[in-house]
């Protein structure tokens, strides 16, 4: 299995622990290509078919104590703490950022709408969907090395994406994506501040996210909510998002205010999102409600207030589980929706904005990845020849972890981190400044705040001056 080795070293090497069980993947859910990193199969419609499972199932973490590592880190900035690989998932944080694009159809909807209110509704749904893949994802993505990159081109979804780790301390990841039809640009920089508070780990969002709809000459900006992982000492790990997200349309002055509610004492508000869209005169145009783990609806403010007042009076409105029939009557595109039963209290007359995708049947054995996430580290035949040498897919620690070679992955992680430290010391000795390759520091043209902007040229594929980081 790759777990037991006579050459293991280090206090936290996974080979020094007994892993109680390996989870068996359902053979019926195996890679459709017959290979995990081979050439992708071409379907009859000409679109490449991506893999549907990982090469090896995840391992049980039941024998590992997060507390043994974190008890010395209470109140500290966790980005400077080296964590053992057992707490990771086999993806880089740059790949995790790419998961924003899983629900790109919402950007396409926004581009297609003539009404600015409907465009804002679609953008709001996209902002919520961007954090949906984190549901039940309690594994930590690998910290990107300075200069690490990740690219993804999906012709079937109509976009290409490039990201780069532009700073190590503080850790800053910059990304840029564009529609293949030149209809949108999506970019930003993210540097979450991680802190450990005894029973939970909190990731406070930093950095601006910008979406430009080129056809409508519109730009939207927002910042993600705070993410918190609970029960890191004892009990089952669980995750929540909370805080206020403000999406601003810098062309019309419209604003969407979304409140990601904390779960509260009895968990009544767990995963709930409520908010509204207002115009530049602060008039409420619609109300948005739902859960970031399930779905998002919108209705007009009068209907919403009437329904809430009826609830308070103990009226005959009853909580209703939304069935597929309800969705078909409310949304013309319901045929594309997964068969999931929502637990959101449905207000009659509401319009469905977004619904979470079904996860693969074996998702729990694959770090709770979505189908989109499963494909992100896929290394197809011939890809190494065209990728930048700094691409995440070529990282040996992530690749070995994905393949189930935990001891090798742990040693590779230590080697790469030591190589990064040695390179930093060498630059300091020679007084050489690090230069980013694909992004530069500048000012966001819409917010006026500091941001990392795409310099261009990545897809010309001149990688001769890329750093040696692996």
Secondary structure as a PSIPRED ss2 file (coil, helix, strand):
# PSIPRED VFORMAT (PSIPRED V4.0)

   1 X C   1.000  0.000  0.000
   2 X C   1.000  0.000  0.000
   3 X C   1.000  0.000  0.000
   4 X C   1.000  0.000  0.000
   5 X C   1.000  0.000  0.000
   6 X C   1.000  0.000  0.000
   7 X C   1.000  0.000  0.000
   8 X C   1.000  0.000  0.000
   9 X C   1.000  0.000  0.000
  10 X C   1.000  0.000  0.000
  11 X C   1.000  0.000  0.000
  12 X C   1.000  0.000  0.000
  13 X C   1.000  0.000  0.000
  14 X H   0.000  1.000  0.000
  15 X H   0.000  1.000  0.000
  16 X H   0.000  1.000  0.000
  17 X C   1.000  0.000  0.000
  18 X C   1.000  0.000  0.000
  19 X C   1.000  0.000  0.000
  20 X C   1.000  0.000  0.000
  21 X C   1.000  0.000  0.000
  22 X E   0.000  0.000  1.000
  23 X C   1.000  0.000  0.000
  24 X C   1.000  0.000  0.000
  25 X C   1.000  0.000  0.000
  26 X C   1.000  0.000  0.000
  27 X H   0.000  1.000  0.000
  28 X H   0.000  1.000  0.000
  29 X H   0.000  1.000  0.000
  30 X C   1.000  0.000  0.000
  31 X C   1.000  0.000  0.000
  32 X C   1.000  0.000  0.000
  33 X C   1.000  0.000  0.000
  34 X C   1.000  0.000  0.000
  35 X C   1.000  0.000  0.000
  36 X C   1.000  0.000  0.000
  37 X C   1.000  0.000  0.000
  38 X C   1.000  0.000  0.000
  39 X C   1.000  0.000  0.000
  40 X C   1.000  0.000  0.000
  41 X E   0.000  0.000  1.000
  42 X E   0.000  0.000  1.000
  43 X C   1.000  0.000  0.000
  44 X C   1.000  0.000  0.000
  45 X C   1.000  0.000  0.000
  46 X C   1.000  0.000  0.000
  47 X C   1.000  0.000  0.000
  48 X E   0.000  0.000  1.000
  49 X E   0.000  0.000  1.000
  50 X C   1.000  0.000  0.000
  51 X C   1.000  0.000  0.000
  52 X C   1.000  0.000  0.000
  53 X C   1.000  0.000  0.000
  54 X C   1.000  0.000  0.000
  55 X C   1.000  0.000  0.000
  56 X C   1.000  0.000  0.000
  57 X C   1.000  0.000  0.000
  58 X C   1.000  0.000  0.000
  59 X E   0.000  0.000  1.000
  60 X C   1.000  0.000  0.000
  61 X C   1.000  0.000  0.000
  62 X C   1.000  0.000  0.000
  63 X C   1.000  0.000  0.000
  64 X C   1.000  0.000  0.000
  65 X C   1.000  0.000  0.000
  66 X H   0.000  1.000  0.000
  67 X H   0.000  1.000  0.000
  68 X H   0.000  1.000  0.000
  69 X H   0.000  1.000  0.000
  70 X H   0.000  1.000  0.000
  71 X C   1.000  0.000  0.000
  72 X C   1.000  0.000  0.000
  73 X C   1.000  0.000  0.000
  74 X E   0.000  0.000  1.000
  75 X C   1.000  0.000  0.000
  76 X C   1.000  0.000  0.000
  77 X E   0.000  0.000  1.000
  78 X H   0.000  1.000  0.000
  79 X H   0.000  1.000  0.000
  80 X H   0.000  1.000  0.000
  81 X C   1.000  0.000  0.000
  82 X C   1.000  0.000  0.000
  83 X C   1.000  0.000  0.000
  84 X C   1.000  0.000  0.000
  85 X H   0.000  1.000  0.000
  86 X H   0.000  1.000  0.000
  87 X H   0.000  1.000  0.000
  88 X E   0.000  0.000  1.000
  89 X E   0.000  0.000  1.000
  90 X E   0.000  0.000  1.000
  91 X E   0.000  0.000  1.000
  92 X E   0.000  0.000  1.000
  93 X H   0.000  1.000  0.000
  94 X H   0.000  1.000  0.000
  95 X H   0.000  1.000  0.000
  96 X H   0.000  1.000  0.000
  97 X H   0.000  1.000  0.000
  98 X H   0.000  1.000  0.000
  99 X H   0.000  1.000  0.000
 100 X H   0.000  1.000  0.000
 101 X H   0.000  1.000  0.000
 102 X H   0.000  1.000  0.000
 103 X H   0.000  1.000  0.000
 104 X C   1.000  0.000  0.000
 105 X H   0.000  1.000  0.000
 106 X H   0.000  1.000  0.000
 107 X H   0.000  1.000  0.000
 108 X H   0.000  1.000  0.000
 109 X H   0.000  1.000  0.000
 110 X H   0.000  1.000  0.000
 111 X H   0.000  1.000  0.000
 112 X H   0.000  1.000  0.000
 113 X C   1.000  0.000  0.000
 114 X C   1.000  0.000  0.000
 115 X C   1.000  0.000  0.000
 116 X H   0.000  1.000  0.000
 117 X H   0.000  1.000  0.000
 118 X H   0.000  1.000  0.000
 119 X H   0.000  1.000  0.000
 120 X H   0.000  1.000  0.000
 121 X H   0.000  1.000  0.000
 122 X H   0.000  1.000  0.000
 123 X H   0.000  1.000  0.000
 124 X H   0.000  1.000  0.000
 125 X H   0.000  1.000  0.000
 126 X H   0.000  1.000  0.000
 127 X H   0.000  1.000  0.000
 128 X H   0.000  1.000  0.000
 129 X H   0.000  1.000  0.000
 130 X H   0.000  1.000  0.000
 131 X H   0.000  1.000  0.000
 132 X H   0.000  1.000  0.000
 133 X C   1.000  0.000  0.000
 134 X C   1.000  0.000  0.000
 135 X C   1.000  0.000  0.000
 136 X C   1.000  0.000  0.000
 137 X C   1.000  0.000  0.000
 138 X C   1.000  0.000  0.000
 139 X C   1.000  0.000  0.000
 140 X E   0.000  0.000  1.000
 141 X E   0.000  0.000  1.000
 142 X E   0.000  0.000  1.000
 143 X C   1.000  0.000  0.000
 144 X C   1.000  0.000  0.000
 145 X C   1.000  0.000  0.000
 146 X C   1.000  0.000  0.000
 147 X C   1.000  0.000  0.000
 148 X C   1.000  0.000  0.000
 149 X E   0.000  0.000  1.000
 150 X E   0.000  0.000  1.000
 151 X E   0.000  0.000  1.000
 152 X E   0.000  0.000  1.000
 153 X E   0.000  0.000  1.000
 154 X E   0.000  0.000  1.000
 155 X C   1.000  0.000  0.000
 156 X C   1.000  0.000  0.000
 157 X C   1.000  0.000  0.000
 158 X C   1.000  0.000  0.000
 159 X E   0.000  0.000  1.000
 160 X E   0.000  0.000  1.000
 161 X E   0.000  0.000  1.000
 162 X E   0.000  0.000  1.000
 163 X E   0.000  0.000  1.000
 164 X E   0.000  0.000  1.000
 165 X E   0.000  0.000  1.000
 166 X E   0.000  0.000  1.000
 167 X E   0.000  0.000  1.000
 168 X C   1.000  0.000  0.000
 169 X C   1.000  0.000  0.000
 170 X C   1.000  0.000  0.000
 171 X C   1.000  0.000  0.000
 172 X E   0.000  0.000  1.000
 173 X E   0.000  0.000  1.000
 174 X E   0.000  0.000  1.000
 175 X E   0.000  0.000  1.000
 176 X E   0.000  0.000  1.000
 177 X E   0.000  0.000  1.000
 178 X E   0.000  0.000  1.000
 179 X E   0.000  0.000  1.000
 180 X C   1.000  0.000  0.000
 181 X C   1.000  0.000  0.000
 182 X C   1.000  0.000  0.000
 183 X C   1.000  0.000  0.000
 184 X E   0.000  0.000  1.000
 185 X E   0.000  0.000  1.000
 186 X E   0.000  0.000  1.000
 187 X E   0.000  0.000  1.000
 188 X E   0.000  0.000  1.000
 189 X E   0.000  0.000  1.000
 190 X E   0.000  0.000  1.000
 191 X C   1.000  0.000  0.000
 192 X C   1.000  0.000  0.000
 193 X E   0.000  0.000  1.000
 194 X E   0.000  0.000  1.000
 195 X E   0.000  0.000  1.000
 196 X E   0.000  0.000  1.000
 197 X C   1.000  0.000  0.000
 198 X C   1.000  0.000  0.000
 199 X C   1.000  0.000  0.000
 200 X E   0.000  0.000  1.000
 201 X E   0.000  0.000  1.000
 202 X E   0.000  0.000  1.000
 203 X E   0.000  0.000  1.000
 204 X E   0.000  0.000  1.000
 205 X C   1.000  0.000  0.000
 206 X C   1.000  0.000  0.000
 207 X C   1.000  0.000  0.000
 208 X C   1.000  0.000  0.000
 209 X E   0.000  0.000  1.000
 210 X E   0.000  0.000  1.000
 211 X E   0.000  0.000  1.000
 212 X E   0.000  0.000  1.000
 213 X E   0.000  0.000  1.000
 214 X C   1.000  0.000  0.000
 215 X C   1.000  0.000  0.000
 216 X C   1.000  0.000  0.000
 217 X C   1.000  0.000  0.000
 218 X E   0.000  0.000  1.000
 219 X E   0.000  0.000  1.000
 220 X E   0.000  0.000  1.000
 221 X E   0.000  0.000  1.000
 222 X E   0.000  0.000  1.000
 223 X C   1.000  0.000  0.000
 224 X C   1.000  0.000  0.000
 225 X C   1.000  0.000  0.000
 226 X E   0.000  0.000  1.000
 227 X E   0.000  0.000  1.000
 228 X E   0.000  0.000  1.000
 229 X E   0.000  0.000  1.000
 230 X E   0.000  0.000  1.000
 231 X C   1.000  0.000  0.000
 232 X C   1.000  0.000  0.000
 233 X C   1.000  0.000  0.000
 234 X C   1.000  0.000  0.000
 235 X C   1.000  0.000  0.000
 236 X C   1.000  0.000  0.000
 237 X C   1.000  0.000  0.000
 238 X E   0.000  0.000  1.000
 239 X E   0.000  0.000  1.000
 240 X E   0.000  0.000  1.000
 241 X E   0.000  0.000  1.000
 242 X E   0.000  0.000  1.000
 243 X E   0.000  0.000  1.000
 244 X E   0.000  0.000  1.000
 245 X E   0.000  0.000  1.000
 246 X E   0.000  0.000  1.000
 247 X E   0.000  0.000  1.000
 248 X E   0.000  0.000  1.000
 249 X E   0.000  0.000  1.000
 250 X C   1.000  0.000  0.000
 251 X C   1.000  0.000  0.000
 252 X C   1.000  0.000  0.000
 253 X C   1.000  0.000  0.000
 254 X C   1.000  0.000  0.000
 255 X E   0.000  0.000  1.000
 256 X E   0.000  0.000  1.000
 257 X E   0.000  0.000  1.000
 258 X E   0.000  0.000  1.000
 259 X E   0.000  0.000  1.000
 260 X E   0.000  0.000  1.000
 261 X C   1.000  0.000  0.000
 262 X C   1.000  0.000  0.000
 263 X C   1.000  0.000  0.000
 264 X C   1.000  0.000  0.000
 265 X C   1.000  0.000  0.000
 266 X C   1.000  0.000  0.000
 267 X C   1.000  0.000  0.000
 268 X C   1.000  0.000  0.000
 269 X C   1.000  0.000  0.000
 270 X C   1.000  0.000  0.000
 271 X C   1.000  0.000  0.000
 272 X E   0.000  0.000  1.000
 273 X E   0.000  0.000  1.000
 274 X E   0.000  0.000  1.000
 275 X E   0.000  0.000  1.000
 276 X E   0.000  0.000  1.000
 277 X E   0.000  0.000  1.000
 278 X E   0.000  0.000  1.000
 279 X C   1.000  0.000  0.000
 280 X C   1.000  0.000  0.000
 281 X C   1.000  0.000  0.000
 282 X C   1.000  0.000  0.000
 283 X C   1.000  0.000  0.000
 284 X E   0.000  0.000  1.000
 285 X E   0.000  0.000  1.000
 286 X E   0.000  0.000  1.000
 287 X E   0.000  0.000  1.000
 288 X E   0.000  0.000  1.000
 289 X E   0.000  0.000  1.000
 290 X E   0.000  0.000  1.000
 291 X E   0.000  0.000  1.000
 292 X C   1.000  0.000  0.000
 293 X C   1.000  0.000  0.000
 294 X C   1.000  0.000  0.000
 295 X E   0.000  0.000  1.000
 296 X E   0.000  0.000  1.000
 297 X E   0.000  0.000  1.000
 298 X E   0.000  0.000  1.000
 299 X E   0.000  0.000  1.000
 300 X C   1.000  0.000  0.000
 301 X H   0.000  1.000  0.000
 302 X H   0.000  1.000  0.000
 303 X H   0.000  1.000  0.000
 304 X H   0.000  1.000  0.000
 305 X H   0.000  1.000  0.000
 306 X H   0.000  1.000  0.000
 307 X H   0.000  1.000  0.000
 308 X H   0.000  1.000  0.000
 309 X H   0.000  1.000  0.000
 310 X H   0.000  1.000  0.000
 311 X H   0.000  1.000  0.000
 312 X H   0.000  1.000  0.000
 313 X C   1.000  0.000  0.000
 314 X C   1.000  0.000  0.000
 315 X C   1.000  0.000  0.000
 316 X C   1.000  0.000  0.000
 317 X C   1.000  0.000  0.000
 318 X C   1.000  0.000  0.000
 319 X C   1.000  0.000  0.000
 320 X C   1.000  0.000  0.000
 321 X C   1.000  0.000  0.000
 322 X C   1.000  0.000  0.000
 323 X C   1.000  0.000  0.000
 324 X H   0.000  1.000  0.000
 325 X H   0.000  1.000  0.000
 326 X H   0.000  1.000  0.000
 327 X H   0.000  1.000  0.000
 328 X H   0.000  1.000  0.000
 329 X H   0.000  1.000  0.000
 330 X H   0.000  1.000  0.000
 331 X C   1.000  0.000  0.000
 332 X C   1.000  0.000  0.000
 333 X C   1.000  0.000  0.000
 334 X H   0.000  1.000  0.000
 335 X H   0.000  1.000  0.000
 336 X H   0.000  1.000  0.000
 337 X C   1.000  0.000  0.000
 338 X C   1.000  0.000  0.000
 339 X C   1.000  0.000  0.000
 340 X C   1.000  0.000  0.000
 341 X C   1.000  0.000  0.000
 342 X C   1.000  0.000  0.000
 343 X C   1.000  0.000  0.000
 344 X C   1.000  0.000  0.000
 345 X C   1.000  0.000  0.000
 346 X C   1.000  0.000  0.000
 347 X C   1.000  0.000  0.000
 348 X C   1.000  0.000  0.000
 349 X C   1.000  0.000  0.000
 350 X C   1.000  0.000  0.000
 351 X E   0.000  0.000  1.000
 352 X E   0.000  0.000  1.000
 353 X E   0.000  0.000  1.000
 354 X E   0.000  0.000  1.000
 355 X E   0.000  0.000  1.000
 356 X C   1.000  0.000  0.000
 357 X C   1.000  0.000  0.000
 358 X C   1.000  0.000  0.000
 359 X C   1.000  0.000  0.000
 360 X C   1.000  0.000  0.000
 361 X C   1.000  0.000  0.000
 362 X C   1.000  0.000  0.000
 363 X H   0.000  1.000  0.000
 364 X H   0.000  1.000  0.000
 365 X H   0.000  1.000  0.000
 366 X C   1.000  0.000  0.000
 367 X C   1.000  0.000  0.000
 368 X C   1.000  0.000  0.000
 369 X C   1.000  0.000  0.000
 370 X C   1.000  0.000  0.000
 371 X H   0.000  1.000  0.000
 372 X H   0.000  1.000  0.000
 373 X H   0.000  1.000  0.000
 374 X H   0.000  1.000  0.000
 375 X C   1.000  0.000  0.000
 376 X C   1.000  0.000  0.000
 377 X C   1.000  0.000  0.000
 378 X C   1.000  0.000  0.000
 379 X C   1.000  0.000  0.000
 380 X C   1.000  0.000  0.000
 381 X C   1.000  0.000  0.000
 382 X C   1.000  0.000  0.000
 383 X H   0.000  1.000  0.000
 384 X H   0.000  1.000  0.000
 385 X H   0.000  1.000  0.000
 386 X C   1.000  0.000  0.000
 387 X C   1.000  0.000  0.000
 388 X C   1.000  0.000  0.000
 389 X C   1.000  0.000  0.000
 390 X C   1.000  0.000  0.000
 391 X E   0.000  0.000  1.000
 392 X H   0.000  1.000  0.000
 393 X H   0.000  1.000  0.000
 394 X H   0.000  1.000  0.000
 395 X C   1.000  0.000  0.000
 396 X H   0.000  1.000  0.000
 397 X H   0.000  1.000  0.000
 398 X H   0.000  1.000  0.000
 399 X H   0.000  1.000  0.000
 400 X H   0.000  1.000  0.000
 401 X H   0.000  1.000  0.000
 402 X H   0.000  1.000  0.000
 403 X C   1.000  0.000  0.000
 404 X C   1.000  0.000  0.000
 405 X C   1.000  0.000  0.000
 406 X H   0.000  1.000  0.000
 407 X H   0.000  1.000  0.000
 408 X H   0.000  1.000  0.000
 409 X H   0.000  1.000  0.000
 410 X H   0.000  1.000  0.000
 411 X H   0.000  1.000  0.000
 412 X H   0.000  1.000  0.000
 413 X H   0.000  1.000  0.000
 414 X H   0.000  1.000  0.000
 415 X H   0.000  1.000  0.000
 416 X H   0.000  1.000  0.000
 417 X H   0.000  1.000  0.000
 418 X H   0.000  1.000  0.000
 419 X H   0.000  1.000  0.000
 420 X H   0.000  1.000  0.000
 421 X H   0.000  1.000  0.000
 422 X H   0.000  1.000  0.000
 423 X H   0.000  1.000  0.000
 424 X H   0.000  1.000  0.000
 425 X H   0.000  1.000  0.000
 426 X H   0.000  1.000  0.000
 427 X H   0.000  1.000  0.000
 428 X H   0.000  1.000  0.000
 429 X H   0.000  1.000  0.000
 430 X H   0.000  1.000  0.000
 431 X C   1.000  0.000  0.000
 432 X C   1.000  0.000  0.000
 433 X C   1.000  0.000  0.000
 434 X C   1.000  0.000  0.000
 435 X C   1.000  0.000  0.000
 436 X C   1.000  0.000  0.000
 437 X C   1.000  0.000  0.000
 438 X C   1.000  0.000  0.000
 439 X E   0.000  0.000  1.000
 440 X E   0.000  0.000  1.000
 441 X E   0.000  0.000  1.000
 442 X E   0.000  0.000  1.000
 443 X E   0.000  0.000  1.000
 444 X C   1.000  0.000  0.000
 445 X C   1.000  0.000  0.000
 446 X C   1.000  0.000  0.000
 447 X C   1.000  0.000  0.000
 448 X C   1.000  0.000  0.000
 449 X C   1.000  0.000  0.000
 450 X E   0.000  0.000  1.000
 451 X E   0.000  0.000  1.000
 452 X E   0.000  0.000  1.000
 453 X E   0.000  0.000  1.000
 454 X E   0.000  0.000  1.000
 455 X C   1.000  0.000  0.000
 456 X C   1.000  0.000  0.000
 457 X C   1.000  0.000  0.000
 458 X H   0.000  1.000  0.000
 459 X H   0.000  1.000  0.000
 460 X H   0.000  1.000  0.000
 461 X C   1.000  0.000  0.000
 462 X C   1.000  0.000  0.000
 463 X C   1.000  0.000  0.000
 464 X C   1.000  0.000  0.000
 465 X C   1.000  0.000  0.000
 466 X C   1.000  0.000  0.000
 467 X C   1.000  0.000  0.000
 468 X C   1.000  0.000  0.000
 469 X C   1.000  0.000  0.000
 470 X C   1.000  0.000  0.000
